[in-house]
Amino acid sequence: MHIHGGCHCGNIVFDLAWPESLPIPARACTCAFCRKHAAVWTANPGASLEVHIKDASRVSRHAFETRTADFHVCSICGVVPVCTSDIDGHRYAVVNVRSFEGDVPVTDPVSVSFDGEGQGDRLARRAKNWIGTVSFHGA
């Protein structure tokens, strides 16, 4: 299944090739950043993601605590459609289901907390579960 999405103003857009049946599973991280941005994430290691950025100077990357993930924030409209993590020279990503275009069936979000997770465990989880085929254009 092909899913198009992006920020509100179109500065950050993505095309997601989703390999499995629907609905798409969603999880709501309980950290303050995700809660305050109302972000609900999904990933599938068999998916592929292509991100296009119109004006890279208008995208900020927010990294906190372990500095192992970058939330790509559009500085024009404030939407956070994508989060990436570079692990051993490979880029992984999750996408915000609330930035999908059109009517894409998504499950009710499951709340998750990663408090107390060690950095090694966190990176291993991402490498196993996040989207592993990621390309950026215009970044």
Stockholm file with secondary structure:
# STOCKHOLM 1.0

chainA/1-139         MHIHGGCHCGNIVFDLAWPESLPIPARACTCAFCRKHAAVWTANPGASLEVHIKDASRVSRHAFETRTADFHVCSICGVVPVCTSDIDGHRYAVVNVRSFEGDVPVTDPVSVSFDGEGQGDRLARRAKNWIGTVSFHGA
#=GR chainA/1-139 SS CEEEEECSSSSEEEEEECCSCSSBCCEEECSHHHHHHTCCEECCTTCEEEEEESCGGGEEEECCTTCCCEEEEETTTCCCCEEEEEETTEEEEEEEGGGBCSCCCBCCCEEECCTTCCHHHHHHHHHHHSBCEEEEECC
#=GC SS_cons         CEEEEECSSSSEEEEEECCSCSSBCCEEECSHHHHHHTCCEECCTTCEEEEEESCGGGEEEECCTTCCCEEEEETTTCCCCEEEEEETTEEEEEEEGGGBCSCCCBCCCEEECCTTCCHHHHHHHHHHHSBCEEEEECC
//
